[in-house]
Amino acid sequence: MKNYLFLLLINFCLILVKAVDAQPQLDWIVELEDSVRFHPQSVAVGLHSLVAIGGEVFDQNQDSSDLFFRLMDQSGREIDSRRYRTNSMGATESILDIKTYPGGGYIVTGSSYFNGLERNSRWYIIRLDINGTLIWRREFEEYADNPRAIVVDSDIYVIGAGDQDNDSCQLIVRKLEPGGNTAWRHINWIDNVYYLSIASITLTDPWFLSVSGNTESHCFLLNIDEDGYIQDYQTYRSDIERFWASDLINPNDGNGSLIYIGAFQSVQGFDLNMHAFSTRGEWRTVITDLEGYNVPAAAIPVENGLVVAGSIQFGIGGGEDYFLARLNYDGDILWQTTYELEGNDYCKDVVMLDDGSYLIVGTGHPAKLVKTTPDPLFISKPTPVFTPALFSLSAYPSPFNSTAIVSFQSPFTGDVRASLVDINGRELRKYWIPASAGMRVSNRLTIDGNGLTAGTYWLRFEQNGRAATQRLSLVK
């Protein structure tokens, strides 16, 4: 009998241990502020597993703030830091977003304004190498609120909200070549709004930049085509609540779904809780059993789902702790947890490391970098669907008249499937390139223009769940 009770006690303890480990635990916290007032805004993981953190550092003597870039290893040890000082007294300059660049390095977007006059401002794009060394910097003397960038086939697309005119706002789309030169710039006007702010950009198949953001009264989702024009504009609003968009995830489920992440504010009262919902109206999930107001900041795709990071505010204006929540693509909450911090801390961004753990960065006094233990549900780090760096792609001639030769090389083994799609996403042709066992793929594919009308096409390569695209322009 005693042995039986002892076994029951052991099993109960094991259940408790499993319950505790059902979500990632707090591993360590590194304070990022030392002799400077550092406000981190974004984090990315580059080559050699280096962690890049960008934001602004405030200079009380100059009444200004400068772009600040910090490079750390995955143990939280600082490797290097770079401060890019502005020469303008009273100028506020800040990194808003960091993206990794194919082949190494980072793309940084930011903005600056003078003496609190946001309309007297500029925005900039910066290319850094893997060590944070400046390669080039481009500044644009125009107002653009909260610009965001995305890298597609080594080209850089930057989107920001521009000037307002009566009841319309500008949406500025700029395409930069790998060397930093502007390929084109296009201004879209959105009517019946007085304020516009960009929250997130993601690439959807076959080729649209899906952009989420907020206005003075609602959130929106729009698609931008390859020439920088708005093709579709949707709003999400109601009479009883307002949704504040913070991020956008493409589940790549083949159904055209996108997942919005943000917080709803009830008109009847202050009620901010983390929300995620499908743009196809399939589901809407609310995290309500975390004490306080749950305000999401960022989301990242994981295996068969997403992880959302945010702040828990205890009372209006009081950000105290961070939270993480994992959902599957059906909207079910798989786990959720909080990390208690000292001081007023506001979550800004999150990334996943190679071992399945998470890094959370945010502002506070001091600013902090928080690392968790590996996610118990971690299987493998998902590879983005559009990852040109996995394939070496080139097309000649471009544009082409009759035939085009697409050269490609893959560092992986396995057969390659390719499909040619038009700008509307219709699949026109299919190709199959077999690979011998143990051999990496290196080949050329001939695209015949006969039977095709002049225009833009995309050749999509797929191999072992990885994919990349090559743009083709046909002229006749």
Secondary structure by P-SEA (a helix, b strand, c coil): caaaaaaaaaaaaaaaaaaaacccccccccccccccccccccccccccbbbbbbbbbbbcccccccbbbbbbccccccccccccccccccbbbbbccccccccccbbbbbcccccccccccccbbbbbcccccccbbbbbcccccbbbbbbcccbbbbbbbccccccbbbbbbbbbcccccccbbbbbbbccccbbbbcccccccccccccccccccccbbbbbcccccccbbbbbbcccbbbbbccccccccccbbbbbbbbbbbcccccccbbbbbccccccccccccccbbbbcccccccccbbbbbbbbcccccccbbbbbbbcccccccccccccccccccccccccccccbbbbbbbccccbbbbbccccccccccccccccccccccccccccccbbbbbbccccccbbbbbbbcccccccbbbbbbbcccbbbbbbbbbbcccccbbbbbbbbbccccbbbbbbbbcc
